[in-house]
Amino acid sequence: MTNPIPHPPRSIPQVMVSSTFIDLKDLRRIMFDEINRYDMRAEGMEHDGARLVDSLASSLEMVLNSAGYVCVIGQRYGGVPECPKQNPDNLSVTELEFNAAQARGLPILLFVMRDDYKPLGKDDWERDPAKEAKLNAFRERAKLISSGSKLRRVYAEFSSPEEFARVITPSLIELRDHLRKPAPARADGDVIPTPPAFYANPDYIGRNNFIG
């Protein structure tokens, strides 16, 4: 009897879910369930355990280790880590994660809560005027396809958890299919791996030892 040829383990792409937390817990739960249902693996602050790094470094590490990124913007700006070195512009964790995903060139899905979102309580609105201004600026900037561009990305809005569950389905299917596409080949025939796999061109740095 011939032994069957073993198949290599199938890689499941990681997708980072980024948003404020307390006010959007129910929506995050829906998003996590749907991402996992469509043959991807959802990642977010819910999975963060005790670590030797600070919470901001851990969040940005999750983005860098992801193949896709999902951003949900509600009516709160969120926590702003106080760190002159890591966060000199006093941005929220969500906005810092978005910036990292954009700099990494990850495929981004954006979902924006409308002002008439029905289950929204009075404590779920941003009350700090400075943070409200930053939230509005971030929301508009996130709608642009890239930094400095005037073209808008295709994003989805929602007014209820039920509508949210409906609008995320086709988007996640498209993301799944995008992440399944074969990696593009370089001009020399080598294959460019899908993020977050390591890739460098050239794959060595002269005579110097590579550090990083």
Salt bridges, closest charged atoms under 4 A:
ASP26 OD1 - ARG29 NH1 2.96
GLU34 OE1 - ARG37 NH2 3.00
ASP39 OD2 - ARG10 NH1 2.84
ASP39 OD2 - ARG180 NH2 3.13
GLU43 OE2 - ARG41 NH1 3.88
GLU43 OE1 - HIS47 ND1 2.83
GLU46 OE2 - ARG28 NE 2.70
GLU61 OE2 - ARG51 NH2 3.06
GLU95 OE2 - ARG141 NH2 2.75
ASP123 OD1 - ARG127 NH2 3.01
GLU140 OE2 - LYS143 NZ 3.16
GLU140 OE1 - ARG152 NH2 3.07
GLU157 OE1 - ARG114 NE 3.48
GLU163 OE1 - ARG114 NH1 3.19
ASP177 OD1 - ARG176 NE 3.15
ASP188 OD2 - ARG186 NH2 2.53
ASP190 OD2 - ARG186 NH2 3.57
